[in-house]
């Protein structure tokens, strides 16, 4: 095990109920999610792959770092966006120039929108039961 682990930087990204722990290390651009390659994990859904890797593309370092992400909870898109948030946070901690780009693109902002809870006396969060006049 001659691999230098001191250069590995970790951050956590979140979106809805999805949480991703992202590790970035110098490498050739390999991306692994939950032990599987990115294209296998997102099963050929290119838009989710692009969404997850967009911070690396924004600063043009997609071939300089290896990404290892462990993600749980939420749906497929929420997981991709949680990975994106984690990668952006790692890149921002590496370089101040990266941080400015990430901030401008909006990648560092945690999207706080969550599913609104169902209220008693209502059919859903806001939908009322059908009203009958008589």
Secondary structure, DSSP 8 states (H G I E B T S, - for coil): ----GGG-EEEEEEETTEEEEEEEEESS--EEETTEEHHHHTTT-HHHHHHHHHHHHHTT-TTTEEEEEEEESS-HHHHHHHHHHHHHHHHHHH-HHHHHHHHHHT-SS----------TTSSSSS--------
